[in-house]
Every structure is written in structure tokens, then in C-alpha cells.
Amino acid sequence: MLLALIGILHNIVGVGVSQWCCHLAAPPTVRIVHSGHACNVEEERYSERVYTIREGETLELTCLVTGHPRPQIRWTKTAGSASDRFQDSSVFNETLHIAQIQRHQGGRYYCKAENGLGSPAIKSIRVDVYYLDPPIVTVHQSIGEAKEQFYYERTVFLRCVANSNPPVRYSWHRGRDLLSQGSDKGVEIYEPFFTQLQGETKILKLKNLRPKDYANYSCVASVRNVCGIPDTNVVFTLSNKTASPAIKLLVEDPIVVNPDQTVALVCITTAGEPPPSLTWTSGGGAALPERSQVKDGTLTLRNISSAEAGVYSCVASNNVGNPAKKSTTIIVRALKKGRFWITPDPYHNDDNIQIGREVKISCQVEATPPEELVFGWLKNGRTLRSSERMVITQTDPDVSPGTTNLDIIDLKFTDFGTYTCVASLKHGGIPEISIDVNISSTTVPPLFFSFLVPPSLAVPRGRSPLVAREGDTVDLECVVTGKPKPILLWTRADREAPMPDGSGQMESYDGVLRIPNVTREMSGQYRCQTSQYNGFNVKPREAVVELIVQYPPTVEPTQMEIRQGLSRPILLSCRVLRAHPSRVLRYEWRLGSKPLQAGHFDTRDETEYTIPALAQEHYGEYVCEIFNEAGAGRCIFNVTAKAYAPEFYYDTYSPIWQNRPRVYGFKLQWTQMNPDAVDSIVAYRLGIRQTGQQRWWEQEIPVEAPIRRGELLTYNLTELIRPEAYEVRLTPITPFGEGDSTVRIVTYSAPVNPHLREFHCSFEEEPICLFIQDKNDEFDWTRHSAATRDTKYTPNTGPSGDRAGSKQGYYMYIETSRPRKLGDRARLVSPIFNVAPKSPYGLSNPPTYCFSFFYHMYGKHIGTLNAFLKQKGQSASAESPIWTLTGNQGDRWRQAKVSIHPTASFQVAFEGVRGPGIEGDIAIDDVVLEEGECPNTPPSPEESSKAPPSHIHIWLLVATVAMTLLRGQR
């Protein structure tokens, strides 16, 4: 009968779903806790938490949130005036992890949590990165003349600078001797001062150099071992040969080369002690070209191009005086961008060129170097020289550099022909650029002949306005006439709007502007205009082309999901936002491929479809298409009776329990999102698998009663293997079928076992009630009983039995025999205890617990026993003992009690400190945590040893229930 009852209890606890009636929706709260390698954490400083860390260490900040539905977490960082949002995450309790943190990553970090209820919760912590760079010593000297005394004073300054956080302290040494202000009349030390470029600085001034001043000087930079950062130093040898650097370039300036040549720039030092180091820079400190090589002060540039031309500088530095710098300029010879234009007679306001009048042909080329540019003119292939009627000039102040003009005075029939402008560089090696201008005759009205035709522009008939559909390829066309035919420039009439390629202007050589994949934003007027170049130098001609882009209707909603239960009505509505042409022709509704209804629009801009009562065949994808001449816009509605996903509740009080050493259980809790939107949920499908595994284990959890909005559901997961983590999937089931699933990870952490109000540990079992040894102490606590402990070497210390006087009973003690030494610590840390909230919304008032234990401190060398309270998020530096005792207390067990008031999850820790000798064993036993304040007077050890345990075993409760049921059956 008892076994059957136990089985019933197991089924109730392990299989059924319990439902809690309260609405759990709660706005977010947030806390930032830290781990990793912090040097120091100041929990509050002017209402700001400051986390100090050494450069190169690992930063870990964890954002702990509460609230339901589970808030979304976002980390942001602000440094100075710049804000860098470097992480967006929906992972809960997200840990910000920065390995090998650098100084620029310091700043204020914010954790923001929001779930749509109330205002977002935001907490911040400032991260201060500490570092110390090696110091640098620079040497300067001044020689001044004192005319009254007729002597020269030679003074040397040694300046030491190091970048650091926190501010650095400097000390100077000459040889092994520490130098200080006033220790030597010939030495003066300036206290540190700050410059923005050099940081903290300390100067050693050697006045009127003496022979003993020629020595080794060391500057030691220190941040006083903060964060374990060691001191750094640099040594400088001052001698009578110490001198600033001097260099010489063994190259010409400038260096003129042809493309693809190899250029070697040689730099040598001519003076300097210590020997200077040589570096090369390009163009005001810019990086050298990728193909460049530097070896022994020589910079080699292979296959040089025009892009690599510029100024190159050799810099020599030995930290004495100012660096020496010599520069040279590399010029890469080139010719490019040849073009021409024709200017009619400037003395007549006429665009036509006529017999007997002047005409000017201009030719322009970009040349490097410009002084090597040489022009020549040919007529019909023969050299043309300047004469009274054919005037050739290259120095016209009214035109741009690199331009030559051919002025033909009193134009005649014999001037017909092809004129060629030839541009070249003096020393060759670069291909010439030649430009041909053809002057021919055309018959025109009587009395004069026109040899060149000015440009004109026109838009072909039917090409404006031009109507196209979105996605088409469009050709905008302007017909240009003239001789020669000029280039056309295209712009938008609305100059604020960009051209299709994103630029402000596009060129066309054939009068056509092609626009592929045209979009509605490209609608508007386009202006075509003749350019000055390769044509007449006259007022530009222009024309306008209008482009109209048609596009299908834009509708809303484009995609919508509608969840509704059986037999309920729904209304689907599709609305037109914009279209071109704006006149909408017709609409069609269908379910899948099945037509439902169609029609034409009148004055309305929307169409509706109604289902009075949903049936099984009504579920699916509804599409409404609205048509105009350009195509169709689509509204898509996915009508389903699938239930929404459940929302896991992450703020469960003490969700983990453990009845056996290698097995644990987890209290899984959730609420159902919008349970009334569809038919009632009849069950949940639970899937569970170990993380990293492929196979899911599934079972169905029945739901007996309708679920209300915000109702808390609970299911206990049992037989989970410690310390494995599990992936849990939960899927609601309605008469329609399965709904949306949600997944969470269940991880093991040391639980309170049994519940906190019942916690009692006498160390009788090997797992020692989930206590663990601290890894940051010098030695460990030992579990022993008097029957097994060897007292051969320390007979006058330690207990002769456990707290109850049993030789077989176990307790924990510290063994103080060698190799232990004075001050060594052993720390024993309890499991984590969760503070029970008064309601699911969180703590209203911090609870009170009575923490009690028995201790045995017997021996002439007894040290100290400390007890600590460690709260989650609290730094180690903030710990202080809640109970402490030192010295010999006699050969008997005594009880200690102390009331604690934790505000977050917490642990208790015992710390045994070794005294001056081996007769100093300290023992503890029967650790108890109970709700409520401790009694004012703790009982004596004798009374305590006779008192029954304060906890009630679960099997006693089972037996009591069994007896009650048996009496009921009789």
C-alpha cells in the first residue's frame, strides 16, 4: 500500500500540469553582475559602478533580467561622444565577453531590457582599462651665453614619457643611485606635467654638464602595481659623443621617371649617437605603396605608376634632439584627357563660321610634368608652322594650362582639310596624343558658305513623354546635329534628384541615355545639353525628356497572419495605397488556387472578404490581387487555428532540486500567449534532449481545464543527469492540431537541497551537501570521523567525535600539520540558496534566515574561524565576516548563531586560518539554515546535542499521509 502511494505521489509531482491562477505579466528589471579578471569593483561611486580591469585580460559582464514575457536584452557602449552599438541579442542573461580587452574598449556599458510592459530597464557599469606602456626617453640640449660672466653653460634635458592608466609615477636613476630633487646641485627634476601629445612627463635637467654626468640614466615608470602591472624602465647612455641625427639623400629632387620603371631612394646617416633608425613615409605620413620594399635605409619602388607619384620622406631618429627629415618628389610622366573645341569669330555675334572671318581651334591635354609638354600642328598630315594667317600659341592667359590654339585669320577655301593637334613630352617614352579636326564645305543659301555647323538639339517625335513600366530598360533620346558632333551631358531637371547611377551628371556620345531596370523613383524630367568640348565653344543647346514610370498597385497588408478558432467570423481587407496609373481596374480573391470572388472598383480604395463562421476547409492562404495596367499588387492572409507559442517563465523560485547525487529535477513553468485567440488547448507536446544530441524524447502533457491569459503552468522534469544541460521544446495542441513551439535551455546549477527552510548538513554523505572547496585558498577542508582520523602527530587538538559525540559520525576540519604554515587559509563554500520571493513579481522585503553551526577549536595553536555571506553579484573585495572567532575554546563543541538578511541568491562560506603551530585543528558540524530570526541566546553545547534535528524528512511526511489514508479506508 505504501509503495502504491509513493507511486501516486510520483505521478502527481512528475507528470501532471499544475495551473496557477495569477496574471504574471511584469515589466523588466535588470542587474549587471561581473566575472572575469577584475582588479577592483567599486559597487557605488557617485551612483556609478566602476569595473577596473587590466589590458589583455578577459571582461565578462552578465545582464540578469526578470520580467514576463522574458525581456529582450541589448548591450550598448558609450565612450566619450561616440556611441557604438556592438551587440544585439535575444539570448536571455546574455554575457558580454571581451577576450584580451584593449584600452580603447573602456567606457560605459549599458544593459537594456524590454518586454513591451512599462519602460525599458537600463543599468550601466563603467569599465576602466588599466595599462602601462614602456617609457621613452628623449634628450635635448641648449647652449646659452651669459655675457656678464663670459662663460657658456651647456644644459641637457632628459624627458621621460609613458602612456598609462592610472597616471604614472616616474623615478630617475644614475647608475644605481636614485636621483631626487635637491640630492645633487647639478641636477634638477621637474615634477610630472601633462601634454596632450606626450601624456604624463618627467624631466631630468643636468645643468652645466660635468664629467660625472656622463653615465647611464634609467627612467622607471610605475603605476604602483595596480592590477598586478609591473614597473617598466628604459636606460639611456649619455656620453660626450651623444648627438642628434643627420642624414643625406643620394638622389635628385625631383626624380622624373616613366611608368613601370624601378625607383630606388637611398638614405644614409651622416651623424648621430646612439645610431639613428631610418624610416620612410609617403605624402605627409601616409602608408607606403604595397609593392615597396625598405632595406638598410633604401626605399625601392618597382613598376611605379602615376598613382604612386608624390613626396617621399626619410626620417632618422635616435631620441636625441629632433628627428632629421629629408624629402624628395617622384614625378611619373604621363599624358591624358585630350580634347578640343572650336570658337567662332569673337568679333561677330554669330554661331556660324564664314569665309573671310576668324576661327580658333583649341586643343587641351593634361601632362605630367607640365613643363615638358610640347604641341605640334599638322594640316593634312604635313607640319603646320605659325604664320600671319595661321597663328599658333601655347601661352594664352585666357585658357587653362596645357592648351594650344590655332587661330585662322581671314578663312579661305584653301583652308579646307584635316587639322591635327599632336601632344608629346620632350624626352619621349610616353605615347603621343593626337586629335583630328576636319573642316569641310557644305552648300548653304547664296552669298556665303558654311564650313562647320553649330550644334542643335531636338527630342524625336513620340519620345517625350516616354511611358515605361517598372523594371523595363528605357532609352531616353536627344537627336544632336552639328559638325563636329558634340558630347551630350544628361542631368535631372530637378537638380536635387540623382541620376540613375547615383551621380549628378552622365555623358552620352550618341545622344541616348540608357536606364536599365527603371524604378518609380526615376520618374521625372531629364535635361540633355551639349558640352563645350569636341564641338563649338558657343552657348550650350538643351532639351528636356519626360519619363513616366508605371508600377502596379502598392497595397496593405502585404502579409498578415490571422489566428482564429472554429465557428468564429473573420473579415479580410485589402487596401490600395498608391499606383500609377492611379485608376485601379479590378480585384480577385482566392484561397490557394480556388477562386472566391472578383469585381471592379468604384470610388473605394479597398476590397473585403468575409467568412461568417470558420470551418476546417476555410483555413489556408488567402490572396487578394488588385490590378492596374502595370500589373498586380497582392495582399496575402494566412488564416490558421494554430495556437501561439507558450512563453517560458524564467523567474521560477528555486527551480532545481536534487534527491540523488547524479540526478536532478527542474521545475518548468510557462504561460500561454493569447490562449483565447484559437480553440482551447487540450495538451502540450514536450520534447527534451541533451544539448548536442540529435534525438528528441517526446511525451504528451494533458491539460484538464481551459487556460486563462497569464495563467502559470508548471511541469516537473525529473531524472535529468547532472551536470548535463537539456534543450526543452514545448508545443501546444488544440483540436486543430499542433501550434507554434518554443525552446529553452535547462542548465544545472548547485540547488538548495532540500528546500532552504529545511537545510541541514551534518556531512554524513560523501557529496557533503553540495559544499565545494574554494579554489583561491591555500589548502582544503577534510571530511573525517574520529574512528578514521589519525591523531598520532597532533594528539592535543581536534575533536574526539562528531557534534553528537559519535565516533562514527562525520564532520569537516582543517589539518594544520606540515606543510601548512601560519596564515594559510582553507575555504568551504555552500551551494547557492535562492531567496524566496513573496510573489512572482519579486522581493518586497528581504527575508531573514538564522544561520547556525557547531564548531570545535581546541589546541594551543588555534588560529581563526570566519564565516562569510556571499551574495550574487558581490565582489570578493566587498566580503567581510558575519562571524569570527580566534584562539583556543576548549575541548568541546560549541554552537554559533547569526541572523542574515540576503537580498539576492547567496552562499555561506567557512574560512579556517592556520595558527602558529600544528596543534591548531578547527572543525565544524551540523550546519543549519532556517527561516526567521535566530533566538537571542543560543543553547549550550550539551542541550544542543540532545535536541532533535530541526528538519523533517520527506519519508516521514509520506508515512504520515499513508497512515491517514489507511484510516480513511477503514
RACORPE-V857020 format. One record per run of one state. SS is the DSSP state (helix for helix, strand for strand, loop for the rest). FROM is the first residue (numbers start at 0). TO is the last residue. If there is no record, write none. Layout:
SS;FROM;TO + SS;FROM;TO
This chain:
loop;0;0 + helix;1;13 + loop;14;16 + strand;17;19 + loop;20;24 + strand;25;35 + loop;36;36 + strand;37;41 + loop;42;48 + strand;49;53 + loop;54;57 + strand;58;67 + loop;68;70 + strand;71;78 + loop;79;80 + strand;81;88 + loop;89;93 + strand;94;97 + loop;98;101 + helix;102;104 + loop;105;105 + strand;106;113 + loop;114;119 + strand;120;131 + loop;132;134 + strand;135;145 + loop;146;149 + strand;150;160 + loop;161;162 + strand;163;164 + loop;165;167 + strand;168;173 + loop;174;175 + strand;176;178 + loop;179;185 + strand;186;194 + loop;195;197 + strand;198;205 + loop;206;209 + helix;210;212 + loop;213;214 + strand;215;221 + loop;222;224 + helix;225;227 + loop;228;230 + strand;231;236 + loop;237;241 + strand;242;248 + loop;249;253 + strand;254;256 + loop;257;261 + strand;262;272 + loop;273;275 + strand;276;281 + loop;282;284 + strand;285;285 + loop;286;291 + strand;292;294 + loop;295;296 + strand;297;300 + loop;301;304 + helix;305;307 + loop;308;308 + strand;309;316 + loop;317;318 + strand;319;319 + loop;320;322 + strand;323;331 + loop;332;332 + strand;333;342 + loop;343;352 + strand;353;353 + loop;354;357 + strand;358;367 + loop;368;368 + helix;369;371 + strand;372;378 + loop;379;380 + strand;381;383 + loop;384;388 + strand;389;392 + loop;393;401 + strand;402;407 + loop;408;411 + helix;412;414 + loop;415;415 + strand;416;424 + loop;425;431 + strand;432;438 + loop;439;440 + strand;441;441 + loop;442;448 + strand;449;449 + loop;450;451 + strand;452;457 + loop;458;464 + strand;465;468 + loop;469;472 + strand;473;476 + loop;477;477 + strand;478;482 + loop;483;486 + strand;487;491 + loop;492;504 + strand;505;507 + loop;508;510 + strand;511;514 + loop;515;518 + helix;519;521 + loop;522;522 + strand;523;529 + loop;530;533 + strand;534;535 + loop;536;540 + strand;541;555 + loop;556;557 + strand;558;562 + loop;563;568 + strand;569;579 + loop;580;584 + strand;585;590 + loop;591;592 + strand;593;599 + loop;600;604 + strand;605;610 + loop;611;614 + helix;615;617 + loop;618;618 + strand;619;627 + loop;628;629 + strand;630;639 + loop;640;644 + strand;645;647 + loop;648;654 + strand;655;659 + loop;660;661 + strand;662;671 + loop;672;673 + helix;674;676 + loop;677;681 + strand;682;689 + loop;690;695 + strand;696;701 + loop;702;710 + strand;711;720 + loop;721;724 + strand;725;733 + loop;734;735 + strand;736;745 + loop;746;754 + helix;755;757 + loop;758;758 + strand;759;760 + loop;761;766 + helix;767;769 + loop;770;770 + strand;771;772 + loop;773;777 + strand;778;778 + loop;779;780 + strand;781;784 + loop;785;808 + strand;809;813 + loop;814;823 + strand;824;828 + loop;829;831 + strand;832;832 + loop;833;837 + strand;838;838 + loop;839;840 + strand;841;841 + loop;842;847 + strand;848;856 + loop;857;862 + strand;863;870 + loop;871;874 + helix;875;877 + loop;878;879 + strand;880;885 + loop;886;892 + strand;893;899 + loop;900;904 + strand;905;912 + loop;913;920 + strand;921;930 + loop;931;939 + helix;940;945 + loop;946;952 + helix;953;968 + loop;969;969
